[in-house]
Structures are given as structure tokens and as C-alpha cells.
Amino acid sequence: MPTPHVEHGSFLTLHYRMRGMDGQDIISTFGGQPATLSVGAGQLSPAIEGRLLGMAEGTHTTINLPEGDAFGPRNPELVQWVARAMLNELGDPNETYAPGIVVQFPTPDGAGQYAGAVVQVKDDGSAVQFDFNHPLAGQAVDFEVQIIGVL
């Protein structure tokens, strides 16, 4: 029987590790339970999924993704001020916001959520600036993968 290869729609069992250019792990399943995912379901970025296509079961390799390739370029338009009044309507009016805190926002249709990281708070507290970019947007990353099974 031929060795299965990753295709769009394949169900994978794999270990993976993502590292920033500083060599530090961002996420890793090595040393723990392997991950399971379906190619094309959006569990990995399209750039990473695209590089997995055609790989054979048993492959263990590292993929180098240049700046902005894995999670897109940084978009300065995604750094926005949100009025405190709106934040009070969406959540807890007593919430305190500080740089680095990640806040979940509902999508306009209410069916999902997206995250924004606090950048700064206006001195008078009337607004909070959020960065809605993916935390790894614009960065180069190494993606190590060990494909255990392909269905």
C-alpha cells in the first residue's frame, strides 16, 4: 500500500512546533499529545497548510516562513481606538485595561469572536487603543512538523 500524502481535506495526526526568529518556542506539541486537524478547516494558517500539501506520512521537517508569510503582514489600520462607552456596553463597565491585555470582541453577526491586544489607554480613560493584528503578523517563523498519520 502506498504511503499516504497530505491533501486538501486530509485528517492529520501530527506534532508541530512554531518558533520565532529568536529561537523560542511559541507553541509545541512535541513531548505531549500530538495534534489532530483537518487540512483546509482553518486550524493552521493557509500558508502553513499549503506547505504541508504533498508531504508524506512520516515526514519530519522544518519549514521556514519569511516575514509576514505565516500570519500576513502587519496592518497599521488594525490598530484602532475604541471608546470606553462602547467597551462598557460590550463587557464589564468596571474592567480595567492595561497594555498587553487581550480582550475578546464579538463579531458583528454575534456568531464568533476576535481578539485585540491593548496598546494604550487615553489619560482621561475615554478610549482604549487595541491592536487587532495577529500577534505573529509580519514576523518570520520556523514551523517544525512531524506527520504521524494521514487519513
C-alpha positions in Angstrom: 0.0 0.0 0.0 1.5 3.4 -0.9 2.4 5.9 1.7 -0.4 8.5 2.2 0.3 12.1 1.4 -1.3 15.3 2.7 -4.1 16.6 0.5 -6.8 19.2 1.0 -9.3 17.7 3.3 -6.8 15.2 4.8 -7.2 14.4 8.5 -3.8 14.6 10.1 -2.2 13.5 13.4 1.0 15.4 13.9 3.4 17.0 16.2 4.3 20.6 15.5 6.4 23.4 16.9 6.4 27.1 15.9 9.4 29.2 16.8 10.1 32.9 16.4 13.4 34.1 14.9 14.7 34.4 18.5 14.6 30.5 18.6 12.0 30.5 21.4 9.0 28.1 21.1 5.7 29.9 20.5 3.8 26.6 20.7 4.8 23.0 20.6 3.1 19.6 20.9 6.4 17.7 21.0 6.7 16.0 24.3 3.0 15.8 24.7 -0.1 14.6 22.9 0.0 15.0 19.1 -2.5 17.4 17.5 -5.2 16.3 15.1 -6.6 18.5 12.4 -8.3 18.6 9.1 -6.4 20.4 6.3 -8.5 23.3 5.0 -10.6 23.7 8.2 -8.6 26.8 9.2 -6.9 25.3 12.2 -3.5 26.4 10.8 -2.7 29.4 8.6 -3.3 28.9 4.9 0.5 29.5 4.3 1.4 26.6 6.6 -1.3 24.3 5.3 -0.2 25.0 1.7 3.4 23.9 2.6 2.0 20.6 4.2 0.3 19.6 1.0 2.1 16.7 -0.7 4.1 15.7 2.3 4.2 12.0 3.0 3.1 10.4 6.3 6.2 10.0 8.4 7.8 13.3 7.2 9.7 15.3 9.9 10.9 18.7 8.6 11.2 22.4 9.4 9.5 25.0 7.2 11.0 28.5 7.2 8.3 31.1 6.7 9.6 34.6 5.8 8.3 37.8 7.4 4.5 38.1 7.1 4.1 34.8 5.3 2.7 32.7 8.1 0.1 35.2 9.5 0.2 38.0 7.0 1.8 41.4 7.1 1.1 43.8 10.0 -1.7 46.2 9.0 -1.4 49.6 10.8 -5.2 50.1 10.1 -5.8 47.3 12.6 -4.5 49.4 15.4 -7.6 51.3 16.5 -9.1 53.4 19.3 -12.3 52.0 20.9 -14.4 54.3 23.0 -14.7 53.3 26.7 -18.5 53.7 26.4 -18.6 51.0 23.8 -16.4 48.7 25.9 -18.8 49.3 28.8 -21.7 48.2 26.6 -19.9 45.1 25.3 -18.5 43.9 28.6 -17.9 44.8 32.3 -18.0 48.6 32.9 -15.6 48.0 35.9 -13.0 46.3 33.7 -9.5 47.8 33.9 -7.4 47.8 30.7 -3.6 47.8 30.6 -1.1 47.3 27.8 -0.7 43.7 26.8 -4.1 42.5 28.0 -6.0 40.6 25.3 -9.7 41.3 25.0 -12.3 39.2 23.1 -14.8 41.1 21.0 -18.0 39.7 19.4 -18.2 39.6 15.6 -20.8 41.9 14.1 -23.1 39.0 13.4 -22.6 37.7 17.0 -21.6 34.2 15.7 -18.0 34.4 16.7 -15.2 36.4 18.4 -12.0 38.1 17.6 -9.2 39.4 19.8 -7.5 42.7 20.3 -4.4 43.4 22.5 -4.5 46.7 24.5 -1.7 49.0 23.3 -2.5 52.1 25.4 -5.3 53.8 27.4 -6.0 57.5 27.0 -5.0 59.6 30.0 -8.6 60.5 30.7 -9.8 56.9 30.3 -12.2 57.8 27.5 -10.8 55.3 25.0 -8.5 52.3 24.7 -6.2 51.6 21.7 -6.2 48.0 20.5 -4.1 46.1 18.1 -6.3 43.6 16.2 -3.4 42.2 14.2 -2.5 38.5 14.8 0.4 38.6 17.4 2.7 37.0 14.8 1.7 39.2 11.8 4.7 40.5 10.0 7.1 38.1 11.7 9.2 35.3 10.3 8.7 31.9 11.9 10.0 28.4 11.7 7.4 25.6 11.7 8.7 22.2 12.6 6.3 19.3 11.7 6.3 15.5 12.2 3.4 14.0 10.3 2.4 10.9 12.2 -0.7 9.9 10.3 -2.7 10.9 7.2 -6.3 9.9 6.6 
